[in-house]
Amino acid sequence: MKFRRKPRENVEIGLAPLIDVVFILLLFFVVTTTFTRETQLKVDLPEAVTGTPPEQTEIKQLEVLIAVDGTFSVNGKELLKSDLNSLMNALQKESDGDTSLPLSISADAKTEHQAVVTAMDAAGKLGFAHLRITTVEAEAAP
């Protein structure tokens, strides 16, 4: 008795839908990736021999970055104008009026002293009491 074999169906995997899915996944990962360091100012901090490391707290903190050319950035958002009023408005907005928040000033080592004084003046006029100036630890002399 001869049994008839059923003809085999050729199973093919379509490459076009597979490539579409791969490109959609690639696009998804590119769009959802965050780039944080590229948008911040580059600051080379001055060195200090003594100092205490900042305490890690859950409290919201404010950070003022001052670049070499004297431009200000508050919590990573660069200000359009680098004057006292703009800085005060930005600090007021970021702190929501809470002057008990700790405020750290990170100025480049080659920044003009006037820019640092302007940042300290803005903090003082708004009533910030917890002020910190950021430095890096100096290397030991050979």
Stockholm file with secondary structure:
# STOCKHOLM 1.0

chainA/1-142         MKFRRKPRENVEIGLAPLIDVVFILLLFFVVTTTFTRETQLKVDLPEAVTGTPPEQTEIKQLEVLIAVDGTFSVNGKELLKSDLNSLMNALQKESDGDTSLPLSISADAKTEHQAVVTAMDAAGKLGFAHLRITTVEAEAAP
#=GR chainA/1-142 SS CCCCCCCCCCCCCCHHHHHHHHHHHHHHHHHHCCCCGGGSCCCCCCEESSCCCCCCCSSCCEEEEECTTCCEEETTEECSSCSHHHHHHHHHHHHTTCTTSCEEEEECTTSCHHHHHHHHHHHHHHTCCCEEECCEECCCCC
#=GC SS_cons         CCCCCCCCCCCCCCHHHHHHHHHHHHHHHHHHCCCCGGGSCCCCCCEESSCCCCCCCSSCCEEEEECTTCCEEETTEECSSCSHHHHHHHHHHHHTTCTTSCEEEEECTTSCHHHHHHHHHHHHHHTCCCEEECCEECCCCC
//
